[in-house]
Amino acid sequence: MILDFTNRRVAVTGAAQGIGRSIVQCLAAEGAHVWALDMDEAGLRVAAEAGAKATRTLDLADRAAVGRVFDEMAESLGGIDILVNCAGGVRGQVAKPIEEVSEQDWLVLFEANVHGAFWCSQAVAPHMKRQKSGRIVNISSGAGLRPSLTGIQAYTASKHALVGLTKQLSFELGPHGITVNSVAPGFVLSNPATQRQWESYGPEGQARLVESIHTRRLGYPQDIANAVMFLVSDAASWISGQIISADGGRS
Ligand SMILES: NC(=O)c1ccc[n+]([C@@H]2O[C@H](COP(=O)([O-])OP(=O)(O)OC[C@H]3O[C@@H](n4cnc5c(N)ncnc54)[C@H](O)[C@@H]3O)[C@@H](O)[C@H]2O)c1
């Protein structure tokens, strides 16, 4: 099976680092024209070196700003074929007892993991409908399917919401030739935060985690990018509404 993305018009959010940057790199290497979106301007410069043709710095929780960027992209490229909603994560938070979680703690994770994905999907839908084709992939998490290793309530709740959104958008957009799927990563050492999380487990906790993974190794950002590449390819045209765990068999 050849996955060819020559001239495919792709937007990747959360592209400044980690998994998102790896997705940019893999799709660009196969010929895609990738726009990289993130709130981290310095990180986006690295994404450009990884192959992104254009970068835009924005907070994806800002619906109006999201709408403007996708209209600009569709106008300059003549359409949008693929959206990968990868932005998200724990935004520097750590687990706290429920009594100590502030309103801001709660809201910021919903903005990062759900609102942005919804605003972006809403912005690309009319362009994809016009083409009668499109691919949307949401990067959820094992935390969207069960309690999270992070222990962060809003992270788990927001990733479960993203899983639900994936299924609902698949149902709504499928008749228009648009597939909507999700990749649910297991633990990937993708950035300083996950490195700190890994170190906090200590040697015994680390051994227990690796032991719980069927393939007995942690994931690499490219493992997640590979699953995304398949789901956004022509080969996956009859796969929609699915949550694919890329986690070495932990689930
Ligand atoms: N690394 C893991 O182990 C792991 C496991 C499961 C799921 N995930 C998910 O995979 C995705 C990527 O993870 P990662 O480890 O590469 O994370 P990361 O923190 O390295 O990258 C996330 C990116 O999203 C951007 N972002 C967050 N909120 C934003 C907003 N409101 N507007 C614009 N940009 C925003 C950040 O600036 C950052 O560059 C996330 O959605 C994360 O929840 C990661």
The ligand as a Tripos MOL2 file, in Angstrom:
@<TRIPOS>MOLECULE
LIG
   44    48     1     0     0
SMALL
NO_CHARGES

@<TRIPOS>ATOM
      1 N1          2.5260   12.4430   24.7630 N.am      1 LIG1
      2 C1          1.6860   11.5380   25.1970 C.2       1 LIG1
      3 O1          2.0450   10.6070   25.9220 O.2       1 LIG1
      4 C2          0.2310   11.6130   24.7880 C.ar      1 LIG1
      5 C3         -0.5880   10.5420   25.1730 C.ar      1 LIG1
      6 C4         -1.9290   10.5910   24.8200 C.ar      1 LIG1
      7 C5         -2.4320   11.6680   24.1030 C.ar      1 LIG1
      8 N2         -1.6060   12.6890   23.7600 N.ar      1 LIG1
      9 C6         -2.2030   13.8090   23.0100 C.3       1 LIG1
     10 O2         -1.4940   14.0180   21.8080 O.3       1 LIG1
     11 C7         -1.5200   15.4070   21.4830 C.3       1 LIG1
     12 C8         -0.0950   15.8800   21.2870 C.3       1 LIG1
     13 O3          0.6220   15.5320   22.4510 O.3       1 LIG1
     14 P1          2.1170   15.9790   22.6870 P.3       1 LIG1
     15 O4          2.6590   15.1010   23.7440 O.co2     1 LIG1
     16 O5          2.8220   16.1280   21.3980 O.co2     1 LIG1
     17 O6          1.8030   17.3960   23.3720 O.3       1 LIG1
     18 P2          2.6510   18.7360   23.3650 P.3       1 LIG1
     19 O7          2.2740   19.4270   24.6360 O.co2     1 LIG1
     20 O8          4.0800   18.4310   23.1020 O.co2     1 LIG1
     21 O9          2.0320   19.5170   22.1350 O.3       1 LIG1
     22 C9          0.7510   20.0430   22.1860 C.3       1 LIG1
     23 C10         0.7860   21.3230   21.3800 C.3       1 LIG1
     24 O10        -0.5400   21.8710   21.3870 O.3       1 LIG1
     25 C11        -0.4180   23.2670   21.4970 C.3       1 LIG1
     26 N3         -1.6430   23.8120   22.0620 N.ar      1 LIG1
     27 C12        -2.2640   23.4410   23.2130 C.ar      1 LIG1
     28 N4         -3.3450   24.2030   23.4150 N.ar      1 LIG1
     29 C13        -3.4160   25.0770   22.3720 C.ar      1 LIG1
     30 C14        -4.3100   26.1270   22.0060 C.ar      1 LIG1
     31 N5         -5.3660   26.4570   22.7730 N.pl3     1 LIG1
     32 N6         -4.0610   26.8120   20.8780 N.ar      1 LIG1
     33 C15        -2.9930   26.5180   20.0990 C.ar      1 LIG1
     34 N7         -2.1160   25.5380   20.3950 N.ar      1 LIG1
     35 C16        -2.3260   24.8270   21.5120 C.ar      1 LIG1
     36 C17         0.7820   23.4860   22.4260 C.3       1 LIG1
     37 O11         1.3380   24.7760   22.2580 O.3       1 LIG1
     38 C18         1.7340   22.3760   21.9670 C.3       1 LIG1
     39 O12         2.6400   22.8160   20.9730 O.3       1 LIG1
     40 C19        -2.2410   16.1230   22.6190 C.3       1 LIG1
     41 O13        -3.5830   16.3430   22.2400 O.3       1 LIG1
     42 C20        -2.1330   15.1190   23.7640 C.3       1 LIG1
     43 O14        -3.1900   15.2520   24.6880 O.3       1 LIG1
     44 C21        -0.2790   12.6800   24.0850 C.ar      1 LIG1
@<TRIPOS>BOND
     1     1     2 1
     2     2     3 2
     3     2     4 1
     4     4     5 ar
     5     4    44 ar
     6     5     6 ar
     7     6     7 ar
     8     7     8 ar
     9     8     9 1
    10     8    44 ar
    11     9    10 1
    12     9    42 1
    13    10    11 1
    14    11    12 1
    15    11    40 1
    16    12    13 1
    17    13    14 1
    18    14    15 2
    19    14    16 1
    20    14    17 1
    21    17    18 1
    22    18    19 2
    23    18    20 1
    24    18    21 1
    25    21    22 1
    26    22    23 1
    27    23    24 1
    28    23    38 1
    29    24    25 1
    30    25    26 1
    31    25    36 1
    32    26    27 ar
    33    26    35 ar
    34    27    28 ar
    35    28    29 ar
    36    29    30 ar
    37    29    35 ar
    38    30    31 1
    39    30    32 ar
    40    32    33 ar
    41    33    34 ar
    42    34    35 ar
    43    36    37 1
    44    36    38 1
    45    38    39 1
    46    40    41 1
    47    40    42 1
    48    42    43 1
@<TRIPOS>SUBSTRUCTURE
     1 LIG1         1 GROUP 0 **** ****
